[in-house]
C-alpha cells in the first residue's frame, strides 16, 4: 500500500461535528483530504488542520449522483459521515441516511475503491419503530452489499466541544426552570469522545480494521439519562429540578413541538425541539452490545483507550456557568 502522503481520502460530511475531527486525524497521518459537503464555502476553517494544499473542499450533495461521482474520482478511500438527527425540508432520513449512503457506496465501487468507512449509530435496526434507526440500518446494509470490505462504525452519543447533547442540555438549563426526563430518565447511554471516534475512522482508512465488520463505539462509562442531566447541571452550576416525563406524555409534547417548528418556519430554538422519533429512540438503551464486546468489535478491541466524559465535558461546558470560566471557587 502507498504511504498516506500519496493517498487521497474523500470525506463526505467532513465539515460537521465528527467530520472536522476525522479530517484532523487523517491530515495528521499525512493523507490528502477532499472534504465533500453541500457548502464548501463554509468549510474553509478546516484548512489550518493540515499543511498547505493538504485539505480542500468540494461541493457534493447526496441527492445528486453526479456530484458524488465527481467527489470520489481519483480517491483511494471514502468516508461517509453524513447523517441527520431531525428532518427538515428536503433533508429526509431516507434520502440522506439510506439512499444517500447507497449512492456514495455505488460511486466508490465504480471507482474501484475498496476502503470505505460508513458512520452509523448504536440502535440502527431495520425492525425499529424509529425512522432514524431504520434508515441507519438500511444505509449500513446498502454499503455492505455494494462494498463487502466496508467498515461500519456505530457510536453511542458522541461528545466533544461542538456536540449536540451536552451543549444542548446545558443551554436548556440556562433558560428553562426544569429539565425533562423522558421516560423517567432510565435510558442508558455510553458517551464516546469524538476524538476516539475519529481515530477509529482513521484506522479504518489505514486498513487496520477488519473489513465487512460492524464496530460499536462506546466510552468507558455507562450512565442513565438522569445521571447525565444531573452531571450537566452540576458542571454548569445550575440547580434545576429533573422532572420525569412518561413516554406517552413525551410523545404528545413532541408532536406539539414538531407542529410549532413548522408553524414558526423553523425558528423554534433547537434546545426546545423534541421529535416523536427521538422519543421512540429513547425507549431503548444506547450502549455497546455484549456480542460486540465479546468479539472485540469495540474501541478497546481496536487498541484505543476511550476517554471519559467526566474528564472532557467540563472543559467546554464552563461557558454555560453564570460567569463563564471565572465561576469557580477560590481559596
N, C-alpha and C positions, 0 to 999 in steps of 0.2 A: 504494500500500500504506500502511496506517496505520502510525504510529510505533510502536516497540516498547512504549511505555508503555500503549498501547491494545490490546495483543495478549496473549492467554493461550496459553501453551505447556504441554501436558501431557507430563510426562517419566515414562515407565514405567521403574522401576528407578532412580529418582533418588537413592535413599539408599545406593546401592552405591559401590564404589570409583571407577569412572568417573563415576557419576551425580552425586556431590557436586561434582565439578569442572565438569561440564556445567551444573548448576544455578547455580554461581557465575558461569560465563561468560555465561549467559543473563540473570541478575539484573543483572550489570554493564552489560549493554546496555539494561536498562530493562524487559525483558519481565516480565509476571506469570507466575509458575511454579507449576503444580499438580503436585506430586510424587505419582505413583501407585505405591503399594507395598503389600506384604502386611501390614506392621506400621507404620502411620503414627505410632503412639505412640513408635516408635524413630527417627523422622525429625525430631524437634524441633531437633536440632543444626544443621539446615540453615537455620533461620530467620534467624540472625545474618548469613548470607551476603547478605541483601538488606535493603531497607527494611521498616518495619513493615507487615505485611499483604501484602508482595510475594510471599512464598513460603509455600505451605501444602500440607499432605499429606492425601491421601485414601486410603481403603482400596480396593485392587484386586488381583485375582488372575487371572492369565491363563487359568486353568482355568474361570473363571466369566464368561461373556459379559456378563451384566447389569452386573457391577462394572466391566468395561471400558467399556461404553457410557456409564455414569454418569461415568467419569473423563474421557472425551473430550468430553462435552457442552459446547458453547459454546466449545471451544478453536479457535484459529486455526492451530495446528501441533501435531504429535505427534512425540515422540522415543521410540523403543523401544530400551532398553539391556539388557533382561532376557536373561540367559544364565547357564548353569551350567557348571562345569568337571568336576564329578563328579555322578553320580546318587545320589539318596537319598530314601527314602520315596516320596511322590507326585511329587517333582520329577524327572521323566524328561526326557531330551534331546528326545524327540519332542514331548512335551506342552508343554514350555517354549519350545524354540527353533524348532520347525516350526509346530505348531498354535497356539502362543501368539502368534507373530508374525503369523500369518494372521488370528487373531481380532482383534488390535489394528488391523490394516490394514482389515478389514471394518468395524469400528466407526468408524474415521476416515472411511472412504468414505461411510458412512451419514450422517455429519455434514457432508459436502461438503468435507472437509479435503483439500487437495492438497499441502501441505508436510509431508512425512513423512521422518524420518531413521531408518534401521534400522542398528543396530550388529551387525556380523557379525565375521568374523575371517579373516585370511590363512590359506589352506588349505581354506576352505569349498569342497566339491566333492561334487556329487551322486553321483559314482562312487567316492568314497573308501571304504576299508575301515573308517574311523573313524566311529562313530555320531555323535560330536560334530561332525565336519566335514560329514557328510552332512546332519544336521538343520539346521546353519547355512545350508547351501546351499538346503535346502528352504524355510527361512524367508525367505531373500532372494527366491527365485522367487515365493513366495506374495505377498509385499509388492509386488513389481514388477508382478505380474499384476493385482493389485487396484488399485494406485495407480501408474500408469505414470510419474508425475512424481517418485516417491520417490527418495531418495538412499541408497545403501548404502555404509557405511564398513567396510573390512576392515583393522584394525590388526594388526601383529605383536604380540609380547608387550609389554604396557603397563607402564611403570614409574612409580613415584611413592611418596610416603610410606606409603600403605596397600597397596602391591602384594602379589601373592601369589607372585611369582617371586623377586626378590632377598631379600625378607624371609624367605621360606620357607627358602632355602638358607643364609642367614646364621644362622637359628635352628637349622638342622640341623647346621651346622658347629660350633655352640657345644656340642652334646651328642654328636655322632657322631664316632667315631675316623677315619672316612674318608667321602668323598663319592663317590657312584656316577656314572660317566659312561655313561649309557645309549647303546648303540650305538657306544661308543668316544669319544663327545663331539664328533663331527664335524658334527652337525646345525647348520645356520646359522640365526641369528636376527637381527632388525633392530629392537632395542628402541626403542620410541617413548614419549616423555614424555606422561603423562596430560593435562597442560595443553595440549599441542599437539592431542591428540585432542579435547579439549573445545572448543577453538577451531574445529576442523573441523566439529564438530556445530553449533556456534552459527552458523557461516557457512552451513550447510545450512538452518537455520531462517530466517536472514536472506533466503534466496533468492539468495545469491551463488554457489551451485554449480549445475552443470548437472543438471537433473532426469533421472531414468531412468539414472543413471550409477553404476557401482561404482568407488569410490576405494580405493586401497590405501595404508595409512599406515605408514611406517617411519621410524626415526631416521636420522641421517647416517652411522651405522656399522653394518657387518655383522660379527658376531662368532660364533664357534663356541660350542657348549655348554661345551666345555673352557675356552675363554678367559673366559667369563662366570663360571664357578665359580672359576677362578683369581683373577679380579677380586674376587669376594666374599671369598675367603679373605684376600687382600692388604688389602682395605679394612677388614676386621674384625680383622686381626691374628691370624688363626687358621691355624696350619700344619697342613693336613690333606692326606693323600695323595688324589689323584684316581684312583679305581680304575675301569678300563674294564669295562663290563658289556655283553656281547653282547646283541643284541635278543632272541634266543631265551631266554637266561637271565633277562633283564629281564622278559619276558612271564610266565615261570613265577613269578618273585618277586612280580610284580604280582597274579597270581592268588591267591597266598598272602595278600598284604596285603588284598585285597578280602574274602577269607574271614574274616580277623582283624577287619576292620571290622564285619562283620555279627555275628560271634561276640561282639564286645565292645559290641554295641548302639550303634555309632558313637562309642565312646570312644577309639578309636585316634587319637593326635595327627595332625593334618593334615600335619605335617612328614614323617611316615613313609609317608604314603599314596601309593601309585603304582598306577594302574589299567592294565589291558591296553589300553584305548582310548588312554590317554596315550602308551603305548609305541608304538602304531601311528602316532600323530601325529608322534612324534619321528623316524620313518623318512623324513620329507620336510622339506626346508628351509622355513623360515618367514620368507621375505623378499619384498620388493616385486618383482613380475614385470617383465621387460623391457618388455612391452607397456604396462603402466601407466606406466612411466617415459617411454616414447616419446610416449604420448598425453596426458601431463600429468595423469594421474589419481592424483596424489600430493600430499603436503603442500606440496612445492615448487611444484607446479602450481597450488595454491590461493594461493600467495604467502606461505606460512608457512615460516619457517626453523626446522627442528626442533632441539631441544636434545639434547645428548649425554648418555648415561647416566653417563659418567665424571665429568661435572660435577655432576650432581644426586644420584645414588645415595649418595655418601659423606655427604651432608648428613643422611640419615636412618638409615644403617646404623651410625652411630657407637655406637648403643645396644647393639650386639652385641659391642663390644670388651670386654675383660676388666674395664676400669674406666670404661666408657662414654665420655663426652665428655672425660674427663681423661686418657685413654690416648693421649697424643700426646708426641712427642719435644720436649724443652725445651732451649734453648741453655744 
